[in-house]
Each structure stands twice: as structure tokens, then as C-alpha cells.
Amino acid sequence: MDKQRLVQTAEALVAAKKGILAADESGGTIKRRFYSINVESTEENRRNYRELLFRTAGISEFVSGVILFDETIRQEGADGTPLVKVLLDQGIVPGIKVDKGTISLPGAPDELVTEGLDGLGDRLKEYAELGAGFTKWRGVISITGNTPTSYGVSANAHALARFAALSQEAGLVPIVEPEILRDGDHSIDQCFDVTEEVLREVFNQLAQQKVLLEGMLLKPSMVISGGSAAQRAEPEEVAERTLDCFKRVLPASVPGVVFLSGGEPDGSVTANLNALNQRANKVGAPWELSFSFGRSLQGAPLAAWAGKLENTEAAALAFYTRARLTSAARQGNYVPEEKEMSAV
């Protein structure tokens, strides 16, 4: 394990003003996204869409890394240039999603656990050879009347820690993603309690697996109200409760947090990220608070593209705009644009 390289890569991914584009949609997920714009999910269409994002002029000002899917890390652009090289030539670090999705947790059918540890060591070695600098693994936790259980939390935390240890062994920075789903009507207080429980167990398991905290990143949910809650917390409360939770369980040696968007509306998640950074600057939080967004960065360019070559420029502009606004929020300088206000 090259500890210095791991630390350098982790710090580069949370460099000032920058964050991560999550372009690692599985085959089923991107098919649904394309269906929403009446576009067939062929390999060529997937390549064309992702390539237009990666080649957007000036995007490296706001994007430090891109999480890829297995198909994408092997693809070449329309001119024959490997997409990994397209990113590297701009100083953007390619990453790779390595989990294989979720299944029902044995003995607890109301909960999920993530698969993909079998053979992971060999796959990581190949991904490193293909040019990846970091990895990502997602665990999923639901808040309901009877979940999460301590068993479900422990099973997911163990898988995340094992993934992280194997990634670092292969020279790759792990992004550890314990997602607390926004689905449901739970209060922000319930979300706080579950987030604390989950993160406490995750870092307990990471310690047992001897993961180098300085060479990893955390990709958590924000502490927010459920998506269908009667009263949803405002950004200032989200920021306060999220940072209060982190102070209890998140070691200062972790260089950064790259929040997931979790299906929140673009304007809402950006306002929350902005409030988080404003509060972090005020209280002197030890971590970089950045982003690793998929839907929040891609919704506008996907709609603008609509599968048509002639829309490439418009789609690139939409992506650049979303990245610029998200970068502003990552610095605590976000001012919503008029069209966003109606979507919050």
C-alpha cells in the first residue's frame, strides 16, 4: 500500500471548489433515465451521452473526479480516445463503482445488503491497470417502523469496510457510501439518530479492517427529513444537524465528505450543500465538504441532450451550469438562479 499516494489522491478529489460527478449508473438505472427522454439505451447512446459530459469545456474547474461504470471505463470516445484518457488529460481522476447492487439481507428480508466482495481483489487490480484512481461502494439503509436493525447496520458496515481495505491494498482510494434513503415520512430527528448509529458502526468496522482514514472519503446522506415528511427541515437546520452528527462520529483524519444528492431536487440539495459549507466555515469543521452528485448534476443536461447530436452544445452548457452552481455551494457562495427557485 502506497499511503502517500492514497492521501494525495483523496485530497485531490476534495480540492477547493471541486467535487465528483457520479456517472456510474447501472444498466437498469441508465435505461430508466434514457426512457424518460424517449432514448434507447444502446451502448453507443450511453457512450455519446457520457462523452459529451466528460468533454464539456472547462468542466475540470469544478469536477475533480468521475465515478464510472464497468462498461464506461473500457469505452473509447467517438474519435477512438479512451474515455479514461479524456478525463486524465484534463486532470480529472477516473473512479469506478465496484459493488454489484443490493439483495435482501438473509434473515432480515425488509433490509438490503450489497454484493460484490467475491473476486473483488482481482477486479480492483484490473481497474487500477485501466487507469482508475478511486473506487466506490454503496450500502443502503432504510428508515421505517422496524428498520434499520443492528444486524442490518452491521452487515452493511462490514461490507463497506472490507471493500475499503481491499481498495487501499490495490492502491485505490475508497469512497465509502452508507446511504440513508430519503424515502418515507421520518423526521430529521429520526434521520439524525440513524445516521449517527450507521456512521459509528461504519468507522468501527473501518478501524477493525485497518483502513487508512487519511486515504479514504466518506459519501454520506445529509441529515434531512424524509421526502414525504409533513414538515421538511430548512437548509440551515440540515446543516446544523448534519455537522452536529459528524462531530460525534466522524474522525477528523478523514480528509473530506462528498455528499450524495439522494434524489433531492436540484435546488434543494444545492441549497443544503451551501448551508453546510457556510456553517462549516463558521465553526471550523475539519473536513472538506464537497459533493458526489449524479442526478443533481445530470438531470438538466440529460433533458437538454434528448439523444440528439445537434443538442450536444446545449447539453454541455446545462452540465457546465449545474457544475458551476454546485461548486459555488461547495464554497458557501451559492445564489439560486430564477429557474431553480421554482424547482426547490
GIKA-V777766 format. One record per residue. N is the residue number from 0. PSI is psi in whole degrees, -180 to 180 (none if undefined). OMEGA is omega in radians with two decimals (NA if undefined). D_CENTER is the distance of its C-alpha to the mean C-alpha in whole Angstrom. Layout:
# GIKA-V777766
n=<N,N>
psi=<PSI,PSI>
omega=<OMEGA,OMEGA>
d_center=<D_CENTER,D_CENTER>
This chain:
# GIKA-V777766
n=<0,1,2,3,4,5,6,7,8,9,10,11,12,13,14,15,16,17,18,19,20,21,22,23,24,25,26,27,28,29,30,31,32,33,34,35,36,37,38,39,40,41,42,43,44,45,46,47,48,49,50,51,52,53,54,55,56,57,58,59,60,61,62,63,64,65,66,67,68,69,70,71,72,73,74,75,76,77,78,79,80,81,82,83,84,85,86,87,88,89,90,91,92,93,94,95,96,97,98,99,100,101,102,103,104,105,106,107,108,109,110,111,112,113,114,115,116,117,118,119,120,121,122,123,124,125,126,127,128,129,130,131,132,133,134,135,136,137,138,139,140,141,142,143,144,145,146,147,148,149,150,151,152,153,154,155,156,157,158,159,160,161,162,163,164,165,166,167,168,169,170,171,172,173,174,175,176,177,178,179,180,181,182,183,184,185,186,187,188,189,190,191,192,193,194,195,196,197,198,199,200,201,202,203,204,205,206,207,208,209,210,211,212,213,214,215,216,217,218,219,220,221,222,223,224,225,226,227,228,229,230,231,232,233,234,235,236,237,238,239,240,241,242,243,244,245,246,247,248,249,250,251,252,253,254,255,256,257,258,259,260,261,262,263,264,265,266,267,268,269,270,271,272,273,274,275,276,277,278,279,280,281,282,283,284,285,286,287,288,289,290,291,292,293,294,295,296,297,298,299,300,301,302,303,304,305,306,307,308,309,310,311,312,313,314,315,316,317,318,319,320,321,322,323,324,325,326,327,328,329,330,331,332,333,334,335,336,337,338,339,340,341,342,343>
psi=<124,93,-40,-41,-40,-45,-43,-42,-44,-43,-36,-35,-23,33,156,137,-14,161,-168,137,123,102,41,30,136,170,-43,-40,-47,-28,-42,-40,-44,-36,-35,-19,17,44,135,139,74,162,-39,-43,-41,-43,-47,-43,-49,-35,-39,-34,-48,-29,6,124,131,3,-24,-12,-27,-19,123,-28,160,127,125,161,161,-42,-43,-37,-16,-6,156,152,179,-27,8,-3,128,136,-30,-42,-36,-42,-49,-37,-18,3,18,131,122,140,177,133,127,-8,163,29,180,154,166,137,122,129,-6,72,-15,-3,161,154,150,136,165,1,-30,125,10,-37,-45,-39,-38,-41,-43,-43,-38,-40,-29,-7,4,146,-14,169,166,141,130,127,150,126,130,146,111,-172,-26,11,153,156,162,-32,-47,-42,-45,-42,-43,-39,-40,-44,-42,-42,-39,-43,-46,-42,-43,-38,-48,-35,-32,3,18,137,122,134,113,117,92,99,122,111,143,-10,132,178,22,155,167,-29,-43,-41,-40,-50,-43,-42,-44,-46,-46,-48,-35,-44,-38,-47,-25,-46,-39,-39,-42,-33,4,40,134,107,-33,-15,31,167,153,133,85,172,157,157,103,166,157,152,-28,20,146,-39,118,139,143,161,-39,-39,-39,-45,-45,-48,-37,-47,-35,-40,-46,-39,-26,-31,-12,113,142,-19,-16,123,-26,161,127,95,145,156,-28,19,4,148,149,-52,-37,-49,-34,-41,-39,-44,-40,-47,-37,-45,-35,-43,-39,-40,-35,-42,-5,46,143,-7,149,133,103,-156,152,78,142,-77,-39,-30,-26,-17,-48,-48,-32,-44,-39,-35,-52,26,10,129,-37,-11,6,-46,-42,-39,-41,-40,-41,-40,-46,-42,-46,-41,-40,-45,-39,-38,-40,-43,-35,-21,-5,22,22,131,115,141,157,-43,-22,-34,-36,-17,-9,none>
omega=<3.08,-3.04,-3.11,3.13,3.11,-3.13,-3.14,3.14,3.13,-3.14,3.11,-3.11,3.10,3.09,-3.12,3.09,-2.95,3.06,-2.97,2.98,3.05,3.13,-3.00,-3.13,3.06,3.13,-3.13,-3.11,-3.11,3.06,3.11,3.12,3.13,3.12,-3.12,3.10,3.08,3.11,3.12,-3.11,3.04,3.12,-3.13,3.12,3.11,3.11,-3.11,-3.12,-3.12,3.13,-3.14,3.07,-3.05,-3.09,3.12,-3.07,3.06,-3.03,-3.13,3.05,-3.05,-3.03,-3.14,-3.09,3.10,3.05,-3.09,2.99,-3.08,3.13,-3.01,-3.10,3.14,-3.02,3.00,3.07,-3.11,-3.13,3.11,3.12,3.07,-3.12,3.06,3.13,3.08,3.13,-3.09,-3.13,3.10,-3.09,3.11,-3.08,3.05,3.06,-3.05,2.99,-3.06,3.07,-3.09,3.06,-3.01,3.00,3.05,3.14,3.14,-3.12,3.14,-2.99,3.11,-3.12,-3.10,3.00,-3.04,3.11,3.02,-3.13,-3.14,3.12,-3.06,-3.12,3.13,3.13,3.12,3.11,3.13,-3.13,3.08,3.12,3.12,3.05,3.13,3.07,3.14,-3.08,3.07,3.09,-3.08,2.94,-3.02,3.13,3.10,3.04,3.09,3.13,-3.10,3.08,0.10,2.99,3.11,3.09,3.14,3.12,-3.11,-3.12,3.14,3.12,3.12,3.14,3.12,-3.12,3.13,3.06,-3.09,3.14,3.13,3.13,-3.12,3.08,3.13,3.13,-3.08,3.12,3.11,2.94,-3.04,-3.02,3.00,-3.06,2.97,-3.05,3.13,-3.10,3.08,-3.09,-3.10,-3.14,3.08,3.10,3.09,3.12,3.10,-3.08,-3.13,3.12,3.11,-3.14,-3.09,-3.11,3.10,-3.13,3.10,-3.10,2.98,-3.14,3.09,3.11,3.12,-3.14,3.08,3.11,3.10,-3.05,3.13,-3.11,3.10,3.02,3.09,3.07,-3.09,2.90,2.92,3.05,-3.05,3.01,3.06,-3.07,3.14,3.10,-3.12,3.10,-3.12,-3.08,3.09,-3.07,-3.11,3.11,3.07,-3.13,-3.11,-3.08,3.13,-3.12,3.06,3.11,-3.14,-3.11,-3.13,-2.90,-3.02,-3.11,-3.14,-3.12,3.04,-3.01,-3.08,3.09,3.09,-3.02,2.97,-3.14,2.97,3.13,3.06,3.05,-3.05,-3.09,-3.11,-3.10,3.12,3.09,3.10,3.12,3.12,3.14,3.10,-3.13,3.07,3.14,3.13,3.11,-3.11,-3.05,3.12,3.10,-3.05,-3.06,2.91,-3.14,-3.01,-3.05,2.97,-2.97,3.01,-3.09,-3.08,3.09,-2.98,-3.07,-3.11,3.13,3.11,3.12,-3.14,-3.11,3.11,3.07,-3.04,-3.11,-3.09,3.13,-3.07,-3.10,3.13,3.13,3.11,3.11,3.12,3.11,3.13,-3.13,3.11,3.13,3.14,3.14,3.13,3.06,3.10,3.10,3.12,3.11,-3.08,-3.09,-3.03,3.00,-3.09,3.02,-3.02,-3.10,3.09,-3.05,-3.11,-3.10,-3.09,NA>
d_center=<24,24,23,23,21,18,19,19,16,14,16,16,12,12,16,17,16,13,9,7,7,6,9,10,11,14,18,18,15,16,20,19,17,20,23,22,23,26,25,25,23,24,23,25,23,20,21,22,19,17,19,20,17,17,20,20,22,21,17,17,18,15,13,13,11,10,8,11,13,16,18,17,17,21,22,24,24,27,29,28,26,23,20,19,22,21,18,19,22,20,19,16,14,13,11,11,10,13,13,16,15,17,20,22,23,27,29,26,26,24,21,19,18,16,18,18,20,23,23,20,22,24,21,19,22,22,19,20,23,21,19,16,15,12,11,8,10,9,12,13,15,18,20,23,27,27,23,21,24,24,25,21,19,21,21,17,17,19,17,14,17,19,16,15,19,19,17,18,22,21,20,16,14,12,8,9,7,10,9,13,13,15,18,21,23,22,23,21,23,22,19,20,22,19,16,19,20,17,16,20,20,17,18,22,21,19,22,24,22,23,20,20,18,18,17,13,10,9,6,8,9,12,15,16,19,19,19,22,24,27,26,22,22,22,19,22,22,18,18,21,20,17,18,21,19,17,21,22,20,17,19,20,20,16,15,12,10,6,6,4,7,9,11,13,15,15,17,16,13,14,17,15,13,17,18,16,17,21,21,20,22,25,25,24,20,20,16,14,12,10,7,4,5,7,10,11,11,13,15,18,18,18,21,23,23,24,25,27,28,30,27,25,26,25,21,21,22,20,17,18,19,16,14,17,17,13,15,18,16,14,18,19,21,20,23,22,24,26,25,22,24,25,22,21>
